[in-house]
Amino acid sequence: MLRSRLSLLALTTTLALVGCSGGASTPGPDTNDTQSSAGSAAESGPQSGAQAETESSLDDPAEADPGDFKDEAADIVGDFSDDELAGSLIIGTWEGTDTQTPVDMVKQNHLGGVIVMGYNLSENPTKDQVTKLTGQISGARTKGQPVSIGVDQEGGPVSRLSSAALPFPPLMGLAATDDSDLITDATTVQGKNLADLGFTIDFAPDSDVTVGPKDKAINVRSGGTDHEDVAEVVADAVEGYRSGGVSSSAKHFPGHGRLGVDSHESLPVSEKSIEEMEDSDLLPFKSAVRAGVPMVMMGHIGLPDAKTTPATLNEKAYSALRETLDYDGVIATDALNMKAVPQNLNGGETVKALAAGADIALMPPDSGAAQKAIVKAMGDGTLKKKDLVEKSERVVAAQLATAEAQKSVQAGDSDAKDPKKVLTKVADKSLTVLKGKCSFAGTDSISIVGGSDKEKAALKEAAEAEDLTVGSGGTSVSLSPSTSAEVAVGTAAPWTMRSTSAKSAVTAYDSNPYALRAVAKWLKGDLEASGQLPAEYDGSDKAPDCG
């Protein structure tokens, strides 16, 4: 990753000079720790990426800059009523699969957007079903502020769109390729896929540095255990999302990966202050800012001097993000319906977040109550309208930039890389040997033991596609560290295979079809695993260097 290493060196040198001078898990399908349509003029209706007009003033979607839309955003926000101003700062959520509910939320509460979760879709959604939903939501507003349609589609365990989207590994899988250009190509493909489905925001990449096995919420979602390496991977991913035409969001500032408590369940508290994290956990966020990330997500993390207050409600945390990182883009909260935030404030949590420094309140428990609470807070002086106008202008400018980027993506589709080839290359280059030799001796038949029925069936399908015989004989392959076999195959964080007794062990970081095809090719002797282990943990020294 020579290109990224040189960029990171320049970045850290620059940030060391500017200092604080100021200026510019998935825990479950029903939780989110997050996280424009086309039409760049106030009079033109926003559309989903799949419906966008193809005329664009940009040659490259990565050139879309919110700063170029400041005046237009100011005109749009200047026409807002108080109700519209309040709603423009909220990205809402809804329960169930009813498609009219999010449309009504946008219309009635003037929401800046909504996020689509797994529980808003059928069990095995199709692309057409998703684009129909996003199209309806996008059409809920016909002028002015575009509608943001967000999704938590990191890859791996945090993939809300299931069968409707391309299957991507988690960030650690991308990191294992040790290939900067490939990481950017992969996230470009992912960004274009999401834009084509009608999404404008992907709440990714996860910019946390994991501590390894003790990390309950992040682990494989992180790019690894080394803050400099993670910073490189995050910058490469942000570059890809920009080229793909979706707005990315670096999360969870100031860093969740070293914490042993899941903020979905309660408030984790960092032992280090933000200042003490500046040369470690903050580096991936610094590199994301340098790469032009349009949004940073504030995490629900207590700090040493505010142990009972999540950073999402902590003014000092927002000030540190603005000043230490010289960041002038959009700041979103993590989901406000998580247990790390008080859930009985009837919109008060949103007011507190905006007062602290947030631009977007993500997933308040009740979007309607949150909007009304903002309007009331403007009336009694708790929130200053001038500050909310500035926030809204920042949000709308970013939405307009995304809209223009998506038009550019549509216009340039003929030059797009083949997603299947990119995903195959990612899978092949990320396969990492944990024990044994980089090349397997090769076999013509395998028996699959251990692991879930679903994963065993998926590996069987992948193996047969590579002309391996799958039955009761041949080389025994286990998908579980507790089941004895000749070969162990991991489909999650590499440390999950620490206890295997197998002489040979590999990890694919995920169980998507491309990852398992790479495993099958390795078992057959057709692929030499070259993945670089992105994490250090007790037992990682057993892994050979296959680079």
ABEGO torsion letter per residue (X at the ends): XAAAAAAAAAAAAAAAAAEAAEEXXBAEAABBAXXXBBGABAABBBBBAAABBABBABABAAABBAAAAAAAAAAAAAABBAAAAAAAABBBBBBEABAAAAAAAAAAAGBAEBBBBAAABBABBBAAAAAAAAAAAAAABABEBBBBBBBBBAEEABBAAEAABBBBBBAAAAAAAGBAAAAAAAAAAAAAAAAAAGBABBBOBBABBBAEAABAAAEAABAEABAAAAAAAAAAAAAAAAAAGBBBBBOBOAEAAABABBAAABBBBBABBAAAAAABAAAAAAAAAAAGBABBBBBBBBBAABAABBAAABAAAAAAAAAAAGBABBBBBBBAABAABBAAAGGAAAAAAAAAGBABBBGBABAAAAAAAAAAAAAAGABBAAAAAAAAAAAAAAAAAAAAAAAAAAAAAAABBBAAAAAAAAAAAABBBABEBABBAEBABBBBBEEBAAAAAAAAAAAAAAGBBBBABEBBBBABAABBBABBBBABBAAAAAABABABBBBAGBABAAAAAAAAAAAAGABBBABBBABBBBGAAABBBAX
